[in-house]
């Protein structure tokens, strides 16, 4: 059976200059509570053009899904609702 939802594209257009790694305002594109018992999604990044060093705009950190799930488990119910 095919998936109900095939996901969505994320389009980022390059801007002049070097991209700096942000120190705040990070986000996760999927609710953590969906993944507490097991991973349920896959995030695929592909490029259709060349990307210069420090020219990207989407950052993926190794192990970040595991860290987010660990953080989600430590939050109280009121903190999870925002």
Phi and psi restraints in degrees (range 20) as a CNS / XPLOR table:
assign (resid 1 and name C) (resid 2 and name N)
       (resid 2 and name CA) (resid 2 and name C) 1.0 -69.7 20.0 2
assign (resid 2 and name N) (resid 2 and name CA)
       (resid 2 and name C) (resid 3 and name N) 1.0 154.8 20.0 2
assign (resid 2 and name C) (resid 3 and name N)
       (resid 3 and name CA) (resid 3 and name C) 1.0 -63.2 20.0 2
assign (resid 3 and name N) (resid 3 and name CA)
       (resid 3 and name C) (resid 4 and name N) 1.0 150.1 20.0 2
assign (resid 3 and name C) (resid 4 and name N)
       (resid 4 and name CA) (resid 4 and name C) 1.0 -66.4 20.0 2
assign (resid 4 and name N) (resid 4 and name CA)
       (resid 4 and name C) (resid 5 and name N) 1.0 -37.4 20.0 2
assign (resid 4 and name C) (resid 5 and name N)
       (resid 5 and name CA) (resid 5 and name C) 1.0 -128.3 20.0 2
assign (resid 5 and name N) (resid 5 and name CA)
       (resid 5 and name C) (resid 6 and name N) 1.0 121.9 20.0 2
assign (resid 5 and name C) (resid 6 and name N)
       (resid 6 and name CA) (resid 6 and name C) 1.0 -90.7 20.0 2
assign (resid 6 and name N) (resid 6 and name CA)
       (resid 6 and name C) (resid 7 and name N) 1.0 6.9 20.0 2
assign (resid 6 and name C) (resid 7 and name N)
       (resid 7 and name CA) (resid 7 and name C) 1.0 94.0 20.0 2
assign (resid 7 and name N) (resid 7 and name CA)
       (resid 7 and name C) (resid 8 and name N) 1.0 -161.9 20.0 2
assign (resid 7 and name C) (resid 8 and name N)
       (resid 8 and name CA) (resid 8 and name C) 1.0 -149.5 20.0 2
assign (resid 8 and name N) (resid 8 and name CA)
       (resid 8 and name C) (resid 9 and name N) 1.0 150.1 20.0 2
assign (resid 8 and name C) (resid 9 and name N)
       (resid 9 and name CA) (resid 9 and name C) 1.0 -80.0 20.0 2
assign (resid 9 and name N) (resid 9 and name CA)
       (resid 9 and name C) (resid 10 and name N) 1.0 149.0 20.0 2
assign (resid 9 and name C) (resid 10 and name N)
       (resid 10 and name CA) (resid 10 and name C) 1.0 -117.8 20.0 2
assign (resid 10 and name N) (resid 10 and name CA)
       (resid 10 and name C) (resid 11 and name N) 1.0 114.1 20.0 2
assign (resid 10 and name C) (resid 11 and name N)
       (resid 11 and name CA) (resid 11 and name C) 1.0 -108.9 20.0 2
assign (resid 11 and name N) (resid 11 and name CA)
       (resid 11 and name C) (resid 12 and name N) 1.0 125.5 20.0 2
assign (resid 11 and name C) (resid 12 and name N)
       (resid 12 and name CA) (resid 12 and name C) 1.0 -124.9 20.0 2
assign (resid 12 and name N) (resid 12 and name CA)
       (resid 12 and name C) (resid 13 and name N) 1.0 124.2 20.0 2
assign (resid 12 and name C) (resid 13 and name N)
       (resid 13 and name CA) (resid 13 and name C) 1.0 -96.1 20.0 2
assign (resid 13 and name N) (resid 13 and name CA)
       (resid 13 and name C) (resid 14 and name N) 1.0 138.3 20.0 2
assign (resid 13 and name C) (resid 14 and name N)
       (resid 14 and name CA) (resid 14 and name C) 1.0 -66.4 20.0 2
assign (resid 14 and name N) (resid 14 and name CA)
       (resid 14 and name C) (resid 15 and name N) 1.0 149.0 20.0 2
assign (resid 14 and name C) (resid 15 and name N)
       (resid 15 and name CA) (resid 15 and name C) 1.0 -121.4 20.0 2
assign (resid 15 and name N) (resid 15 and name CA)
       (resid 15 and name C) (resid 16 and name N) 1.0 151.6 20.0 2
assign (resid 15 and name C) (resid 16 and name N)
       (resid 16 and name CA) (resid 16 and name C) 1.0 -64.0 20.0 2
assign (resid 16 and name N) (resid 16 and name CA)
       (resid 16 and name C) (resid 17 and name N) 1.0 150.2 20.0 2
assign (resid 16 and name C) (resid 17 and name N)
       (resid 17 and name CA) (resid 17 and name C) 1.0 93.9 20.0 2
assign (resid 17 and name N) (resid 17 and name CA)
       (resid 17 and name C) (resid 18 and name N) 1.0 172.2 20.0 2
assign (resid 17 and name C) (resid 18 and name N)
       (resid 18 and name CA) (resid 18 and name C) 1.0 -81.9 20.0 2
assign (resid 18 and name N) (resid 18 and name CA)
       (resid 18 and name C) (resid 19 and name N) 1.0 143.3 20.0 2
assign (resid 18 and name C) (resid 19 and name N)
       (resid 19 and name CA) (resid 19 and name C) 1.0 -86.7 20.0 2
assign (resid 19 and name N) (resid 19 and name CA)
       (resid 19 and name C) (resid 20 and name N) 1.0 132.2 20.0 2
assign (resid 19 and name C) (resid 20 and name N)
       (resid 20 and name CA) (resid 20 and name C) 1.0 -102.7 20.0 2
assign (resid 20 and name N) (resid 20 and name CA)
       (resid 20 and name C) (resid 21 and name N) 1.0 138.0 20.0 2
assign (resid 20 and name C) (resid 21 and name N)
       (resid 21 and name CA) (resid 21 and name C) 1.0 -66.5 20.0 2
assign (resid 21 and name N) (resid 21 and name CA)
       (resid 21 and name C) (resid 22 and name N) 1.0 123.4 20.0 2
assign (resid 21 and name C) (resid 22 and name N)
       (resid 22 and name CA) (resid 22 and name C) 1.0 -68.3 20.0 2
assign (resid 22 and name N) (resid 22 and name CA)
       (resid 22 and name C) (resid 23 and name N) 1.0 148.4 20.0 2
assign (resid 22 and name C) (resid 23 and name N)
       (resid 23 and name CA) (resid 23 and name C) 1.0 -102.0 20.0 2
assign (resid 23 and name N) (resid 23 and name CA)
       (resid 23 and name C) (resid 24 and name N) 1.0 -6.1 20.0 2
assign (resid 23 and name C) (resid 24 and name N)
       (resid 24 and name CA) (resid 24 and name C) 1.0 -152.5 20.0 2
assign (resid 24 and name N) (resid 24 and name CA)
       (resid 24 and name C) (resid 25 and name N) 1.0 173.2 20.0 2
assign (resid 24 and name C) (resid 25 and name N)
       (resid 25 and name CA) (resid 25 and name C) 1.0 65.1 20.0 2
assign (resid 25 and name N) (resid 25 and name CA)
       (resid 25 and name C) (resid 26 and name N) 1.0 40.1 20.0 2
assign (resid 25 and name C) (resid 26 and name N)
       (resid 26 and name CA) (resid 26 and name C) 1.0 -78.2 20.0 2
assign (resid 26 and name N) (resid 26 and name CA)
       (resid 26 and name C) (resid 27 and name N) 1.0 156.3 20.0 2
assign (resid 26 and name C) (resid 27 and name N)
       (resid 27 and name CA) (resid 27 and name C) 1.0 -143.7 20.0 2
assign (resid 27 and name N) (resid 27 and name CA)
       (resid 27 and name C) (resid 28 and name N) 1.0 164.3 20.0 2
assign (resid 27 and name C) (resid 28 and name N)
       (resid 28 and name CA) (resid 28 and name C) 1.0 -120.8 20.0 2
assign (resid 28 and name N) (resid 28 and name CA)
       (resid 28 and name C) (resid 29 and name N) 1.0 131.0 20.0 2
assign (resid 28 and name C) (resid 29 and name N)
       (resid 29 and name CA) (resid 29 and name C) 1.0 -83.9 20.0 2
assign (resid 29 and name N) (resid 29 and name CA)
       (resid 29 and name C) (resid 30 and name N) 1.0 10.3 20.0 2
assign (resid 29 and name C) (resid 30 and name N)
       (resid 30 and name CA) (resid 30 and name C) 1.0 -149.8 20.0 2
assign (resid 30 and name N) (resid 30 and name CA)
       (resid 30 and name C) (resid 31 and name N) 1.0 140.0 20.0 2
assign (resid 30 and name C) (resid 31 and name N)
       (resid 31 and name CA) (resid 31 and name C) 1.0 -61.2 20.0 2
assign (resid 31 and name N) (resid 31 and name CA)
       (resid 31 and name C) (resid 32 and name N) 1.0 128.2 20.0 2
assign (resid 31 and name C) (resid 32 and name N)
       (resid 32 and name CA) (resid 32 and name C) 1.0 -61.0 20.0 2
assign (resid 32 and name N) (resid 32 and name CA)
       (resid 32 and name C) (resid 33 and name N) 1.0 -34.6 20.0 2
assign (resid 32 and name C) (resid 33 and name N)
       (resid 33 and name CA) (resid 33 and name C) 1.0 -61.8 20.0 2
assign (resid 33 and name N) (resid 33 and name CA)
       (resid 33 and name C) (resid 34 and name N) 1.0 -21.0 20.0 2
assign (resid 33 and name C) (resid 34 and name N)
       (resid 34 and name CA) (resid 34 and name C) 1.0 -69.6 20.0 2
assign (resid 34 and name N) (resid 34 and name CA)
       (resid 34 and name C) (resid 35 and name N) 1.0 -18.0 20.0 2
assign (resid 34 and name C) (resid 35 and name N)
       (resid 35 and name CA) (resid 35 and name C) 1.0 -115.5 20.0 2
assign (resid 35 and name N) (resid 35 and name CA)
       (resid 35 and name C) (resid 36 and name N) 1.0 11.3 20.0 2
assign (resid 35 and name C) (resid 36 and name N)
       (resid 36 and name CA) (resid 36 and name C) 1.0 -64.1 20.0 2
assign (resid 36 and name N) (resid 36 and name CA)
       (resid 36 and name C) (resid 37 and name N) 1.0 -37.7 20.0 2
assign (resid 36 and name C) (resid 37 and name N)
       (resid 37 and name CA) (resid 37 and name C) 1.0 -88.2 20.0 2
assign (resid 37 and name N) (resid 37 and name CA)
       (resid 37 and name C) (resid 38 and name N) 1.0 -31.0 20.0 2
assign (resid 37 and name C) (resid 38 and name N)
       (resid 38 and name CA) (resid 38 and name C) 1.0 -167.1 20.0 2
assign (resid 38 and name N) (resid 38 and name CA)
       (resid 38 and name C) (resid 39 and name N) 1.0 155.5 20.0 2
assign (resid 38 and name C) (resid 39 and name N)
       (resid 39 and name CA) (resid 39 and name C) 1.0 -63.4 20.0 2
assign (resid 39 and name N) (resid 39 and name CA)
       (resid 39 and name C) (resid 40 and name N) 1.0 137.0 20.0 2
assign (resid 39 and name C) (resid 40 and name N)
       (resid 40 and name CA) (resid 40 and name C) 1.0 -125.1 20.0 2
assign (resid 40 and name N) (resid 40 and name CA)
       (resid 40 and name C) (resid 41 and name N) 1.0 8.3 20.0 2
assign (resid 40 and name C) (resid 41 and name N)
       (resid 41 and name CA) (resid 41 and name C) 1.0 -148.8 20.0 2
assign (resid 41 and name N) (resid 41 and name CA)
       (resid 41 and name C) (resid 42 and name N) 1.0 161.9 20.0 2
assign (resid 41 and name C) (resid 42 and name N)
       (resid 42 and name CA) (resid 42 and name C) 1.0 -133.0 20.0 2
assign (resid 42 and name N) (resid 42 and name CA)
       (resid 42 and name C) (resid 43 and name N) 1.0 131.6 20.0 2
assign (resid 42 and name C) (resid 43 and name N)
       (resid 43 and name CA) (resid 43 and name C) 1.0 -107.5 20.0 2
assign (resid 43 and name N) (resid 43 and name CA)
       (resid 43 and name C) (resid 44 and name N) 1.0 116.6 20.0 2
assign (resid 43 and name C) (resid 44 and name N)
       (resid 44 and name CA) (resid 44 and name C) 1.0 -108.9 20.0 2
assign (resid 44 and name N) (resid 44 and name CA)
       (resid 44 and name C) (resid 45 and name N) 1.0 130.5 20.0 2
assign (resid 44 and name C) (resid 45 and name N)
       (resid 45 and name CA) (resid 45 and name C) 1.0 -115.6 20.0 2
assign (resid 45 and name N) (resid 45 and name CA)
       (resid 45 and name C) (resid 46 and name N) 1.0 125.8 20.0 2
assign (resid 45 and name C) (resid 46 and name N)
       (resid 46 and name CA) (resid 46 and name C) 1.0 -135.5 20.0 2
assign (resid 46 and name N) (resid 46 and name CA)
       (resid 46 and name C) (resid 47 and name N) 1.0 155.3 20.0 2
assign (resid 46 and name C) (resid 47 and name N)
       (resid 47 and name CA) (resid 47 and name C) 1.0 -118.0 20.0 2
assign (resid 47 and name N) (resid 47 and name CA)
       (resid 47 and name C) (resid 48 and name N) 1.0 140.9 20.0 2
assign (resid 47 and name C) (resid 48 and name N)
       (resid 48 and name CA) (resid 48 and name C) 1.0 -109.4 20.0 2
assign (resid 48 and name N) (resid 48 and name CA)
       (resid 48 and name C) (resid 49 and name N) 1.0 7.5 20.0 2
assign (resid 48 and name C) (resid 49 and name N)
       (resid 49 and name CA) (resid 49 and name C) 1.0 -152.3 20.0 2
assign (resid 49 and name N) (resid 49 and name CA)
       (resid 49 and name C) (resid 50 and name N) 1.0 175.9 20.0 2
assign (resid 49 and name C) (resid 50 and name N)
       (resid 50 and name CA) (resid 50 and name C) 1.0 -75.7 20.0 2
assign (resid 50 and name N) (resid 50 and name CA)
       (resid 50 and name C) (resid 51 and name N) 1.0 149.9 20.0 2
assign (resid 50 and name C) (resid 51 and name N)
       (resid 51 and name CA) (resid 51 and name C) 1.0 -127.9 20.0 2
assign (resid 51 and name N) (resid 51 and name CA)
       (resid 51 and name C) (resid 52 and name N) 1.0 120.8 20.0 2
assign (resid 51 and name C) (resid 52 and name N)
       (resid 52 and name CA) (resid 52 and name C) 1.0 -73.0 20.0 2
assign (resid 52 and name N) (resid 52 and name CA)
       (resid 52 and name C) (resid 53 and name N) 1.0 155.8 20.0 2
assign (resid 52 and name C) (resid 53 and name N)
       (resid 53 and name CA) (resid 53 and name C) 1.0 -53.4 20.0 2
assign (resid 53 and name N) (resid 53 and name CA)
       (resid 53 and name C) (resid 54 and name N) 1.0 134.8 20.0 2
assign (resid 53 and name C) (resid 54 and name N)
       (resid 54 and name CA) (resid 54 and name C) 1.0 62.9 20.0 2
assign (resid 54 and name N) (resid 54 and name CA)
       (resid 54 and name C) (resid 55 and name N) 1.0 24.0 20.0 2
assign (resid 54 and name C) (resid 55 and name N)
       (resid 55 and name CA) (resid 55 and name C) 1.0 -107.1 20.0 2
assign (resid 55 and name N) (resid 55 and name CA)
       (resid 55 and name C) (resid 56 and name N) 1.0 -0.6 20.0 2
assign (resid 55 and name C) (resid 56 and name N)
       (resid 56 and name CA) (resid 56 and name C) 1.0 -81.4 20.0 2
assign (resid 56 and name N) (resid 56 and name CA)
       (resid 56 and name C) (resid 57 and name N) 1.0 166.9 20.0 2
assign (resid 56 and name C) (resid 57 and name N)
       (resid 57 and name CA) (resid 57 and name C) 1.0 -127.1 20.0 2
assign (resid 57 and name N) (resid 57 and name CA)
       (resid 57 and name C) (resid 58 and name N) 1.0 -8.8 20.0 2
assign (resid 57 and name C) (resid 58 and name N)
       (resid 58 and name CA) (resid 58 and name C) 1.0 -114.2 20.0 2
assign (resid 58 and name N) (resid 58 and name CA)
       (resid 58 and name C) (resid 59 and name N) 1.0 122.3 20.0 2
assign (resid 58 and name C) (resid 59 and name N)
       (resid 59 and name CA) (resid 59 and name C) 1.0 -114.2 20.0 2
assign (resid 59 and name N) (resid 59 and name CA)
       (resid 59 and name C) (resid 60 and name N) 1.0 130.7 20.0 2
assign (resid 59 and name C) (resid 60 and name N)
       (resid 60 and name CA) (resid 60 and name C) 1.0 -122.2 20.0 2
assign (resid 60 and name N) (resid 60 and name CA)
       (resid 60 and name C) (resid 61 and name N) 1.0 123.9 20.0 2
assign (resid 60 and name C) (resid 61 and name N)
       (resid 61 and name CA) (resid 61 and name C) 1.0 -98.3 20.0 2
assign (resid 61 and name N) (resid 61 and name CA)
       (resid 61 and name C) (resid 62 and name N) 1.0 132.2 20.0 2
assign (resid 61 and name C) (resid 62 and name N)
       (resid 62 and name CA) (resid 62 and name C) 1.0 -59.3 20.0 2
assign (resid 62 and name N) (resid 62 and name CA)
       (resid 62 and name C) (resid 63 and name N) 1.0 127.7 20.0 2
assign (resid 62 and name C) (resid 63 and name N)
       (resid 63 and name CA) (resid 63 and name C) 1.0 84.0 20.0 2
assign (resid 63 and name N) (resid 63 and name CA)
       (resid 63 and name C) (resid 64 and name N) 1.0 -2.0 20.0 2
assign (resid 63 and name C) (resid 64 and name N)
       (resid 64 and name CA) (resid 64 and name C) 1.0 -63.6 20.0 2
assign (resid 64 and name N) (resid 64 and name CA)
       (resid 64 and name C) (resid 65 and name N) 1.0 -36.9 20.0 2
assign (resid 64 and name C) (resid 65 and name N)
       (resid 65 and name CA) (resid 65 and name C) 1.0 -58.8 20.0 2
assign (resid 65 and name N) (resid 65 and name CA)
       (resid 65 and name C) (resid 66 and name N) 1.0 -41.0 20.0 2
assign (resid 65 and name C) (resid 66 and name N)
       (resid 66 and name CA) (resid 66 and name C) 1.0 -64.3 20.0 2
assign (resid 66 and name N) (resid 66 and name CA)
       (resid 66 and name C) (resid 67 and name N) 1.0 -40.2 20.0 2
assign (resid 66 and name C) (resid 67 and name N)
       (resid 67 and name CA) (resid 67 and name C) 1.0 -66.9 20.0 2
assign (resid 67 and name N) (resid 67 and name CA)
       (resid 67 and name C) (resid 68 and name N) 1.0 -39.6 20.0 2
assign (resid 67 and name C) (resid 68 and name N)
       (resid 68 and name CA) (resid 68 and name C) 1.0 -65.6 20.0 2
assign (resid 68 and name N) (resid 68 and name CA)
       (resid 68 and name C) (resid 69 and name N) 1.0 -41.5 20.0 2
assign (resid 68 and name C) (resid 69 and name N)
       (resid 69 and name CA) (resid 69 and name C) 1.0 -64.7 20.0 2
assign (resid 69 and name N) (resid 69 and name CA)
       (resid 69 and name C) (resid 70 and name N) 1.0 -40.5 20.0 2
assign (resid 69 and name C) (resid 70 and name N)
       (resid 70 and name CA) (resid 70 and name C) 1.0 -61.3 20.0 2
assign (resid 70 and name N) (resid 70 and name CA)
       (resid 70 and name C) (resid 71 and name N) 1.0 -43.6 20.0 2
assign (resid 70 and name C) (resid 71 and name N)
       (resid 71 and name CA) (resid 71 and name C) 1.0 -64.8 20.0 2
assign (resid 71 and name N) (resid 71 and name CA)
       (resid 71 and name C) (resid 72 and name N) 1.0 -42.1 20.0 2
assign (resid 71 and name C) (resid 72 and name N)
       (resid 72 and name CA) (resid 72 and name C) 1.0 -59.8 20.0 2
assign (resid 72 and name N) (resid 72 and name CA)
       (resid 72 and name C) (resid 73 and name N) 1.0 -40.1 20.0 2
assign (resid 72 and name C) (resid 73 and name N)
       (resid 73 and name CA) (resid 73 and name C) 1.0 -65.9 20.0 2
assign (resid 73 and name N) (resid 73 and name CA)
       (resid 73 and name C) (resid 74 and name N) 1.0 -26.0 20.0 2
assign (resid 73 and name C) (resid 74 and name N)
       (resid 74 and name CA) (resid 74 and name C) 1.0 -84.6 20.0 2
assign (resid 74 and name N) (resid 74 and name CA)
       (resid 74 and name C) (resid 75 and name N) 1.0 -14.3 20.0 2
assign (resid 74 and name C) (resid 75 and name N)
       (resid 75 and name CA) (resid 75 and name C) 1.0 -76.6 20.0 2
assign (resid 75 and name N) (resid 75 and name CA)
       (resid 75 and name C) (resid 76 and name N) 1.0 149.0 20.0 2
assign (resid 75 and name C) (resid 76 and name N)
       (resid 76 and name CA) (resid 76 and name C) 1.0 -79.1 20.0 2
assign (resid 76 and name N) (resid 76 and name CA)
       (resid 76 and name C) (resid 77 and name N) 1.0 167.8 20.0 2
assign (resid 76 and name C) (resid 77 and name N)
       (resid 77 and name CA) (resid 77 and name C) 1.0 -59.2 20.0 2
assign (resid 77 and name N) (resid 77 and name CA)
       (resid 77 and name C) (resid 78 and name N) 1.0 -41.8 20.0 2
assign (resid 77 and name C) (resid 78 and name N)
       (resid 78 and name CA) (resid 78 and name C) 1.0 -68.3 20.0 2
assign (resid 78 and name N) (resid 78 and name CA)
       (resid 78 and name C) (resid 79 and name N) 1.0 -34.5 20.0 2
assign (resid 78 and name C) (resid 79 and name N)
       (resid 79 and name CA) (resid 79 and name C) 1.0 -67.7 20.0 2
assign (resid 79 and name N) (resid 79 and name CA)
       (resid 79 and name C) (resid 80 and name N) 1.0 -35.5 20.0 2
assign (resid 79 and name C) (resid 80 and name N)
       (resid 80 and name CA) (resid 80 and name C) 1.0 -67.5 20.0 2
assign (resid 80 and name N) (resid 80 and name CA)
       (resid 80 and name C) (resid 81 and name N) 1.0 -32.6 20.0 2
assign (resid 80 and name C) (resid 81 and name N)
       (resid 81 and name CA) (resid 81 and name C) 1.0 -78.0 20.0 2
assign (resid 81 and name N) (resid 81 and name CA)
       (resid 81 and name C) (resid 82 and name N) 1.0 -13.6 20.0 2
